[in-house]
Amino acid sequence: METKDKLFSDMKIVLADAEDLLKAAASTSGERAAELREKALISLRRAKEAVQDAQAAVVEKSKAAARATDDYVHDHPWRAVGIAAAVGFLVGLMMNRR
């Protein structure tokens, strides 16, 4: 959770910096404008890489959770059936109240 919050914070900073650089590039011309646009593109590439890294981490954690669940169900099939039935019953009760 802490990593997610840091990622979002970093993304906001990078996007704000890129926005500022693009605004500055729009008000200038020539070589300075090209330089500012290049800095903005670099910032956006970094943001994209950070998002891709976070996505890879989430996918890996999801796969690990799925493997653990699969192992548990294979090791304890009747417990898994009981848990699924209980969850289904509770969801049914909650849906019936609405």
Backbone bond lengths (Angstrom), bond angles and torsions (degrees), N, CA, C in turn:
res aa  C-N    CA-C-N  psi(-1)  N-CA   C-N-CA  omega(-1)  CA-C   N-CA-C  phi
1 M - - - 1.449 - - 1.528 109.86 -
2 E 1.321 115.96 -40.06 1.450 121.34 -179.96 1.530 110.46 -64.16
3 T 1.327 116.75 -38.90 1.458 121.86 179.08 1.521 110.25 -64.78
4 K 1.331 116.59 -40.39 1.459 121.03 179.68 1.522 110.32 -63.46
5 D 1.322 117.09 -44.08 1.456 120.57 179.26 1.521 111.46 -63.66
6 K 1.324 116.23 -40.28 1.470 120.26 178.06 1.521 110.27 -65.51
7 L 1.322 117.01 -40.03 1.455 121.00 179.03 1.525 110.55 -61.97
8 F 1.330 116.62 -46.57 1.458 119.85 179.79 1.524 110.96 -63.76
9 S 1.304 117.09 -40.12 1.458 121.32 177.70 1.524 110.61 -62.47
10 D 1.327 115.90 -46.87 1.464 120.30 178.61 1.524 111.29 -62.56
11 M 1.314 116.74 -40.11 1.468 120.55 179.52 1.526 110.98 -62.92
12 K 1.319 117.00 -42.34 1.462 120.43 179.19 1.527 110.34 -61.87
13 I 1.329 116.45 -41.54 1.464 120.53 179.86 1.526 110.57 -65.29
14 V 1.323 116.24 -46.19 1.472 120.00 -178.81 1.522 110.60 -63.37
15 L 1.313 116.77 -43.91 1.464 119.71 -179.52 1.530 111.52 -66.64
16 A 1.324 117.15 -38.12 1.465 120.18 177.32 1.526 110.30 -65.23
17 D 1.327 116.64 -42.16 1.467 120.30 177.40 1.525 111.04 -62.42
18 A 1.311 116.81 -44.13 1.463 120.49 179.88 1.529 110.46 -63.67
19 E 1.328 116.21 -40.43 1.466 120.10 178.34 1.530 110.55 -62.68
20 D 1.326 116.69 -44.44 1.465 120.77 178.34 1.526 111.43 -61.62
21 L 1.327 115.71 -42.19 1.464 119.65 179.32 1.526 111.40 -64.79
22 L 1.323 116.70 -41.19 1.464 119.46 179.08 1.527 111.73 -67.17
23 K 1.323 117.35 -37.04 1.474 120.35 176.61 1.526 110.20 -64.75
24 A 1.331 115.64 -42.07 1.461 119.31 178.96 1.524 110.43 -65.90
25 A 1.322 117.27 -37.61 1.465 120.90 179.26 1.518 110.87 -66.67
26 A 1.333 116.85 -33.72 1.463 120.20 -179.97 1.528 111.57 -68.17
27 S 1.323 116.77 -29.71 1.465 119.51 -177.31 1.530 112.65 -91.38
28 T 1.327 117.41 -5.44 1.462 120.62 177.14 1.520 109.31 -116.87
29 S 1.296 115.82 172.35 1.464 118.76 -179.62 1.520 109.63 -138.46
30 G 1.305 114.08 169.67 1.447 119.89 174.99 1.511 113.51 76.92
31 E 1.322 114.44 -145.57 1.460 121.78 -174.47 1.527 111.92 -64.97
32 R 1.325 116.78 -37.57 1.475 120.69 -179.92 1.529 110.50 -63.32
33 A 1.329 117.99 -40.53 1.462 121.50 178.97 1.528 110.37 -64.36
34 A 1.314 116.96 -42.67 1.466 120.61 178.80 1.523 110.74 -63.21
35 E 1.325 116.10 -38.81 1.466 121.52 178.52 1.528 110.97 -63.98
36 L 1.328 116.22 -43.90 1.471 120.60 179.34 1.527 111.43 -65.88
37 R 1.332 116.78 -40.98 1.466 119.77 177.85 1.528 110.66 -63.10
38 E 1.320 116.74 -39.92 1.462 120.42 178.80 1.526 110.96 -63.68
39 K 1.336 117.38 -41.15 1.472 120.41 177.16 1.524 110.40 -62.70
40 A 1.339 116.42 -40.29 1.466 120.22 178.86 1.522 110.49 -63.62
41 L 1.326 116.76 -42.44 1.466 120.14 178.86 1.525 111.50 -64.07
42 I 1.310 117.21 -38.37 1.463 120.72 177.24 1.525 110.28 -63.50
43 S 1.330 116.64 -42.56 1.471 120.25 178.28 1.518 110.91 -62.07
44 L 1.311 116.41 -42.15 1.464 119.90 179.81 1.526 111.46 -67.47
45 R 1.331 117.62 -36.54 1.473 120.38 176.03 1.528 110.62 -62.99
46 R 1.325 116.15 -41.07 1.476 119.64 178.30 1.522 110.45 -62.31
47 A 1.323 115.74 -42.11 1.467 119.96 179.27 1.526 109.99 -62.71
48 K 1.321 116.50 -42.89 1.463 120.85 179.85 1.527 110.35 -62.40
49 E 1.324 116.95 -42.19 1.467 120.77 178.83 1.522 111.25 -64.20
50 A 1.332 117.02 -39.40 1.464 120.80 178.93 1.526 110.56 -64.06
51 V 1.319 116.70 -41.02 1.467 120.65 178.60 1.528 109.94 -66.02
52 Q 1.325 117.05 -41.53 1.459 119.78 178.97 1.529 111.29 -64.46
53 D 1.326 117.17 -39.18 1.461 120.66 176.94 1.523 110.99 -63.38
54 A 1.328 116.17 -43.18 1.469 120.24 179.02 1.518 110.29 -64.65
55 Q 1.330 116.69 -40.19 1.452 120.69 179.07 1.526 110.23 -62.62
56 A 1.312 116.85 -43.03 1.469 120.46 179.44 1.524 110.63 -62.50
57 A 1.329 117.10 -40.13 1.461 120.52 178.89 1.527 111.18 -64.63
58 V 1.325 116.96 -42.07 1.463 121.14 179.52 1.528 110.29 -64.98
59 V 1.313 116.47 -42.43 1.471 120.07 179.00 1.525 110.04 -62.32
60 E 1.319 116.83 -43.60 1.467 120.58 -179.64 1.532 110.94 -63.24
61 K 1.342 117.03 -43.09 1.470 119.75 178.25 1.527 110.95 -65.00
62 S 1.321 116.88 -37.94 1.463 120.68 178.76 1.519 110.96 -64.66
63 K 1.333 115.93 -41.94 1.463 119.47 178.25 1.524 110.88 -63.66
64 A 1.323 116.57 -40.23 1.470 120.04 178.83 1.526 110.60 -64.20
65 A 1.322 117.07 -41.52 1.462 120.61 178.52 1.529 110.59 -65.14
66 A 1.319 116.83 -40.02 1.464 120.21 179.00 1.527 110.83 -65.36
67 R 1.325 116.53 -40.10 1.473 119.77 177.85 1.528 110.75 -64.06
68 A 1.328 116.08 -43.30 1.466 119.71 179.94 1.530 110.64 -63.38
69 T 1.318 116.64 -41.59 1.464 120.84 178.36 1.517 110.56 -64.01
70 D 1.317 116.62 -44.61 1.459 120.99 179.30 1.526 110.96 -61.08
71 D 1.320 116.30 -43.86 1.470 120.30 177.96 1.526 110.88 -61.22
72 Y 1.330 116.73 -43.68 1.467 120.51 -179.08 1.527 110.48 -62.88
73 V 1.329 116.31 -44.99 1.468 119.84 -178.68 1.525 110.50 -63.49
74 H 1.319 117.31 -39.49 1.462 119.25 178.44 1.526 112.09 -69.69
75 D 1.317 117.55 -34.69 1.463 121.24 179.34 1.523 112.88 -77.30
76 H 1.320 117.68 -31.34 1.474 123.05 -176.12 1.532 110.37 -135.09
77 P 1.324 117.99 69.81 1.472 119.49 -174.18 1.532 113.79 -64.15
78 W 1.317 117.72 -39.39 1.470 118.68 -177.05 1.522 111.61 -72.89
79 R 1.311 117.34 -34.36 1.462 119.41 174.74 1.522 109.82 -63.65
80 A 1.325 116.11 -41.58 1.463 120.21 179.39 1.523 110.95 -62.36
81 V 1.331 116.49 -40.64 1.472 120.18 177.73 1.527 109.88 -63.98
82 G 1.324 117.07 -42.34 1.468 121.07 178.86 1.520 111.89 -63.72
83 I 1.318 116.25 -43.29 1.471 120.03 179.01 1.525 110.01 -64.10
84 A 1.340 116.93 -43.59 1.468 120.12 179.56 1.528 110.74 -62.93
85 A 1.312 117.20 -40.11 1.468 120.49 178.80 1.533 110.52 -65.12
86 A 1.317 117.06 -42.28 1.465 120.44 179.66 1.529 110.68 -64.55
87 V 1.313 116.58 -43.31 1.472 120.03 178.50 1.524 110.00 -63.43
88 G 1.315 116.78 -43.56 1.466 120.77 177.74 1.516 111.74 -61.07
89 F 1.322 116.85 -40.82 1.461 120.87 178.42 1.527 111.08 -63.55
90 L 1.341 116.23 -44.84 1.460 119.79 179.55 1.530 112.12 -65.45
91 V 1.295 116.82 -40.11 1.482 120.21 177.10 1.518 109.51 -64.06
92 G 1.318 116.67 -40.65 1.456 120.51 177.38 1.519 112.35 -61.91
93 L 1.328 117.29 -40.99 1.456 120.93 177.29 1.529 111.32 -63.65
94 M 1.324 115.28 -43.14 1.458 119.08 -179.68 1.529 111.30 -66.07
95 M 1.314 117.66 -38.74 1.470 121.58 179.50 1.524 110.45 -69.22
96 N 1.327 117.06 -33.84 1.462 122.03 -178.72 1.529 110.62 -69.49
97 R 1.323 118.04 -30.54 1.468 121.65 -178.86 1.515 111.73 -70.68
98 R 1.298 117.83 -25.39 1.471 121.40 -179.29 1.462 107.92 -78.11
